[in-house]
Amino acid sequence: MNRKIILILALGLLGVRSFCAAETIRRFVLAAGVNNGGVERELLRYAVGDAENFTRVLTDMGGVDPADCILLRNPDLEAFEQGLEDLRRRVSAAARWGGGRLEVLVYYSGHADEKGLLIGGERETYWDLRRELEGISADVHIVVLDACASGTITRIKGGRKTRPFLVDESSNMRGYAFLTSSSEDEAAQESDRIRASFFTHYLVSGMRGAADATGDGRVTLDEAYQFAHDETLARTTGTRGGTQHPHRDIKMNGAGDVVMTDLRQISAGLVLSGELSGRFFVRNAEQQLVAELYKPEGKGVELGLEPGDYSIHLEADPQLLLSVCELQEGQRLELGRQDFHSVDKEQTVLRGGARKKKVRVGLSENFNLDIETRQGYTFSLGLFFNYQDKPFRGAQGAWLVNQAREMAGSQVSFFGNLAQKDQRGWQASGMVNWTVGALQGGQVGGAINIGRQVRGWQISGSTNIAKRIRGWQIAGGANIAKEVKGVQISPFNAAAYVDGWQIGAVNISEDIDGVPLGIFNYSHTGLFNIGFWRDEIGFNYLTLASGSRTFYTSFSIGHEFPVDEGVLALGFGVGGHRNGRGMFFENDLNVYGFISDVEELERGNWLFRQRLLVGRKLDAGMDLFAGLSLNLLYLDGEPALVQPWGGGVHEFDDDWRGWPGLFAGLRFGR
C-alpha cells in the first residue's frame, strides 16, 4: 500500500514538473514606422512599410496574437510615448495573471541621431527609451532600431556585448537584446529597389526562414541578426550612403535561445531544394519583394509564406531564371532546377526590381481617367473631384479639388489640393493647398498654403502657414510659422523662432538668429530701442532701432537747432551689434535725406554715413553711447544744406564732399 502511495506521489510530482517545464510564452509587440524626422531630415518612403512587414512576420510565424500588437504609423512623439505606456499596461496586466514567460519586442524604423530617435521633429532620447523599457515587467526585452546612428544606444551604460545565443530545446532565457541597423556614426539606408530599408528587409527575409542555419525549422534571434548583419553589410558596400555595420547589445541569463519564428506555424511553405544555388528574389502577386536571400548549393531552405501566387527570380550567373507558382493553404511546395526557366535580363530590373508593366489606360472606381506607366507611376485626371483613398504615386489633376491619402508626386487643380498625410512632391492650385502631414517639395497657391512640416518652399498670392519650415516662404500678404530655418519674404512675416532671414515691411519673431530686414522689426530677444543723439553738423536725432541680437535696422528723424527755421533730416540704416562686459559695439551704414522745404522734396542733399559706436549700459533699459563717423555728402546740383562744425570738409568735385565726424547720445530699450 505504501509503495503504491509513493508511486502515485512520484508520478504526480513528475507531472507537476512537466507542466511547469512546458512554460508558455506570450509576446507583445510595439512597432513604429516614422517617415517624418523633422524639417532637417529627408522624408523617408518606407519606414511605415518596414514596421508593417516586421509585425506581419511575427503574427504569421512568431506566435504573436494580433491583439497583442501595437502598430504605430507615422506617430508624433506623444503618440509614440503613449504606445510605450499602453505596452507597459498590457504587460503588467498579463504579469498579474501569471502563467508563463512574457516577451516584449519593440521595433522602430525612422530617423535618429547620436542622441535619440527623431519623431516628427521631436526627440526621444536613448536614455529615456531605455528607462521606459526598464519599466516594462517582461522576462525578455528585444529592441530593434532601424535608423541612422542607432548603434549609439549600445554604448549607453547598462549593456554589454556577450557571446551569441545558445541553441537549446528548453529555453529559460531572461534579459534584453538591442539590435541596431547601423553603428553610432553611420547612416541607415532604404532602397527603392526593395521598397524597404536594407536592414529590415533582410531581417524579415531571415525570419521567414532564410536565416535558418541549422535547418530545424526555427529561426533564433542570433540567426536572424547574423543573416541581416551579413546581407546588410554586403548589399550596402559601395552605396552612396556608405557601408552599414549593424550592431547588437545582448545581456541574457539562462540556457537556451529566443526563437523569433517557427516555420511550422505558417500555413504555407516554399522549399528551395539543395540543388539550387544563387540569389533568390521572391515576390507576391502584387510584385512586392517579400524575401531575398543567397543560397549555396547542397542545403535546402524553407520560407514561410502566406497562400497566394508567387514569382521567384534566381540570379545564377550568367543566367536569370524564373519560376511562377501558387501556394495553397497547408501546402509545402518544393522547387527544383526543373521548375525554373531562363528569361531575358532586359525584361526584368535586376536585383529585385519589379517587372516592367505596359502602359494601362482606364477609368478608376472613382471615375477618374487613370494612366499607369511601366515605371509604376499613375497619371489620374478627375472631372471635378479626384479622390485617392490609398497611397498615391504619380500626378493627380482635377478641375476643382484633388484629395489623396498619402502622396508621392504632384497635385494640380484650379481650386484646391489636399494631402491627408505626408507628401513628397508639390501642389499647385488657384486657391488652397494643404498638406496635413510632412511635405517635402513645394506649394504654389493663389490664396493660401498650409503645411505642418515643410522642407522646401511655399509661394502664395496671399498667405503661407506652416508649423515648421526649412526653406522659403514667399507671399503677397503674410507668412506665418512657428519655426523657420530659411527665408520669409512678404509684407508681414511672423514666426516664433527664425534661423535665417525675414524680409518685409513688418517682421515679428519670438527669437531670431539671423537678419530681419524691414521697416519695423520686433523680436522678443532682439534689439528694440529709441535713441536721442547729436552729431557734428549740429543736428538732433530721434532714432528707432529694431532687429535681432546681432543685426538691426533703424529709422531716424533729425532737425537742426533752432527748429523754427531749419533743415529736416530723414534717415534709414542697417548695422551689426555685439555685446561685451557691460558694454556694446555697433557698426552701421546710414543714408539721410536733407530738405529745407517739404514741398520741394527733390531739391535736397543726400548724406551717406558709416558709424562706429561704443556704448555703456548705465541702468536697466538705459545706455550711453558715442562714436566716430565717416560722411559723404551728395549735393545733386543743389546748394549745401549742412556742413560740419570746425570745417575739415574735403571737396571731391562740385557735387561730392566728405568729412570725419563725432556723435553721442542716450537710448532707452534693449
ABEGO torsion letter per residue (X at the ends): XAAAAAAAAAAAAAAAAAAAABBBBBBBBBBBBBABAEAABBBBAAAAAAAAAAAAAAAAAAGBBAAABBBBBGBBAAAAAAAAAAAAAAAAAAAAAEGEBBBBBBBBBEBBBAAEBBBGGBBBBAAAAAAAAAABBBABBBBBBBBBGAAAAAABBGBBBBBBBBBBABBABBEBBBBBABBAABBBBBBAAAGBBAAAAAAAAAAAGAABAAGAGBBBAAAAAAAAAAAAAAAABGBAAEBBBBBBBBBBBEBEBBBABBAAABABBBBBBAABBEBBBBBBAAGBBABBBBBBBGBBBBBBBBBEBBBBBBBBOABBBBBBBBBBBGBBBBBBAAABBBBBAAABBBGGBBBBBBBBBBBBAAGBBBBBBAAGBBBBBBAABBBBABBBBEBBBBAABBBBABBBEBBBBAABBBBABBBBEBBBBAABBBBABBBBEBBBBAABBBBABBBEBBBBAABBBBABBBEBBBBAABBBBABBBEBBBBABBBBABBBEBBBEABBBBABBBEBBBBABBBBAABBBBBBBBBBAAGBBBBBBBBEBAABBBBBBBBBBOBAABBBBBBBBBBBBBBBBBGBBBBBBBBBBBBBABAABAABBBBBBBBBBBBBBBABBGBBBBBBBBBBBBBAGGBBBABBBBGEGBBBABAABBBBBBBBBEBBBEX
